[in-house]
Amino acid sequence: MSQNQDLNLIQDKKKSLFLSVGLNLVLPGAGYIYCHRIRQALLAWLVIVLFIFTIPLIWLPEVIGGLVLVLALDGAWVAQKYNKELDKKIASLMKTCPHCFEKVHPSAKVCKYCRHQFEA
């Protein structure tokens, strides 16, 4: 597989911040599964179940609502962290222009920043 194909595959793996939050709001832990964090998803489900069975019924809606909100915000953080890891991989695959030292696509023939032409 070429470096260009590797770069495209990594870019396609990026996760949507809003989808991760939405999934955690609808089904706590689903946003973690979306970002390949299975252990965190299982822990989120375990905490929700424990709260359901241990909190008095009068407090249950507030506690579960607050917990789901925290899980949604954490889902956003997890998606952002996942995408930063992918950005590091993408940056390592990019080539550096010798004139302006900016990162450009590996298949670029001309630097989009300074218009330097790369050798074939």
C-alpha positions as CSV (number, residue, x, y, z in Angstrom):
1,M,0.0,0.0,0.0
2,S,1.4,3.4,-0.9
3,Q,1.9,6.3,1.5
4,N,-0.9,8.2,-0.3
5,Q,-3.4,5.3,0.4
6,D,-2.3,5.1,4.0
7,L,-3.0,8.8,4.4
8,N,-6.4,8.5,2.9
9,L,-7.3,5.5,5.1
10,I,-6.3,7.4,8.2
11,Q,-8.2,10.5,7.3
12,D,-11.3,8.4,6.7
13,K,-11.1,7.0,10.3
14,K,-11.7,10.4,11.9
15,K,-14.6,10.5,14.3
16,S,-17.4,13.1,14.5
17,L,-17.4,15.0,17.8
18,F,-21.2,15.6,17.5
19,L,-22.0,12.0,16.7
20,S,-20.0,10.8,19.7
21,V,-21.8,13.3,22.0
22,G,-25.2,12.3,20.5
23,L,-24.6,8.6,20.9
24,N,-23.6,9.1,24.5
25,L,-26.7,11.1,25.1
26,V,-29.0,8.5,23.6
27,L,-27.3,5.5,24.9
28,P,-24.6,6.1,27.5
29,G,-21.4,4.4,26.4
30,A,-22.3,4.2,22.7
31,G,-20.0,7.2,22.0
32,Y,-17.1,5.4,23.5
33,I,-17.8,2.3,21.3
34,Y,-17.9,4.6,18.3
35,C,-14.4,5.9,19.3
36,H,-13.1,2.3,19.9
37,R,-13.0,2.7,23.7
38,I,-14.8,-0.5,24.7
39,R,-13.6,-0.6,28.3
40,Q,-14.9,2.9,28.9
41,A,-18.3,2.0,27.4
42,L,-18.6,-1.0,29.7
43,L,-17.6,1.1,32.7
44,A,-20.2,3.7,31.7
45,W,-22.9,1.1,31.5
46,L,-21.9,-0.4,34.8
47,V,-22.0,2.9,36.5
48,I,-25.5,3.7,35.1
49,V,-26.8,0.3,36.2
50,L,-25.3,0.7,39.7
51,F,-26.9,4.1,40.0
52,I,-30.2,2.8,38.9
53,F,-30.2,0.1,41.6
54,T,-28.6,2.1,44.4
55,I,-30.0,5.7,44.2
56,P,-33.4,6.3,45.8
57,L,-36.1,6.7,43.2
58,I,-36.9,10.3,44.0
59,W,-33.3,11.3,43.1
60,L,-32.9,9.0,40.2
61,P,-33.8,11.3,37.3
62,E,-31.5,14.1,38.4
63,V,-28.6,11.7,39.1
64,I,-29.0,9.8,35.8
65,G,-29.5,13.0,33.9
66,G,-26.4,14.6,35.3
67,L,-24.4,11.4,34.7
68,V,-25.5,11.2,31.1
69,L,-24.5,14.9,30.6
70,V,-21.1,14.1,32.0
71,L,-20.8,11.1,29.7
72,A,-21.8,13.2,26.7
73,L,-19.1,15.8,27.5
74,D,-16.6,13.0,28.1
75,G,-17.6,11.5,24.7
76,A,-16.7,14.8,23.1
77,W,-13.3,14.7,24.8
78,V,-12.7,11.1,23.7
79,A,-13.6,11.8,20.1
80,Q,-11.3,14.9,20.1
81,K,-8.5,12.8,21.7
82,Y,-9.0,10.0,19.1
83,N,-8.8,12.6,16.2
84,K,-5.6,14.1,17.6
85,E,-3.9,10.7,17.6
86,L,-4.9,10.4,14.0
87,D,-3.7,13.9,13.2
88,K,-0.3,12.9,14.5
89,K,-0.2,9.8,12.2
90,I,-1.3,12.0,9.3
91,A,1.5,14.6,10.1
92,S,4.1,11.8,10.1
93,L,3.0,10.7,6.6
94,M,3.1,14.3,5.1
95,K,6.2,15.6,3.4
96,T,7.9,18.9,4.4
97,C,8.5,21.6,1.8
98,P,12.3,22.5,1.8
99,H,11.5,26.2,1.2
100,C,8.8,27.1,3.7
101,F,8.9,24.0,5.9
102,E,5.2,23.5,5.8
103,K,3.7,20.0,5.7
104,V,2.1,19.1,2.3
105,H,0.4,16.0,0.9
106,P,2.9,13.3,-0.1
107,S,1.7,13.2,-3.7
108,A,1.9,17.0,-4.1
109,K,4.0,18.3,-7.0
110,V,3.8,21.9,-5.9
111,C,3.8,23.4,-2.4
112,K,0.4,25.0,-1.8
113,Y,2.0,27.6,0.6
114,C,5.1,28.9,-1.3
115,R,4.6,27.3,-4.8
116,H,7.9,25.4,-4.6
117,Q,7.9,22.6,-7.2
118,F,9.1,19.3,-5.9
119,E,11.4,17.1,-8.0
120,A,9.8,14.1,-9.6
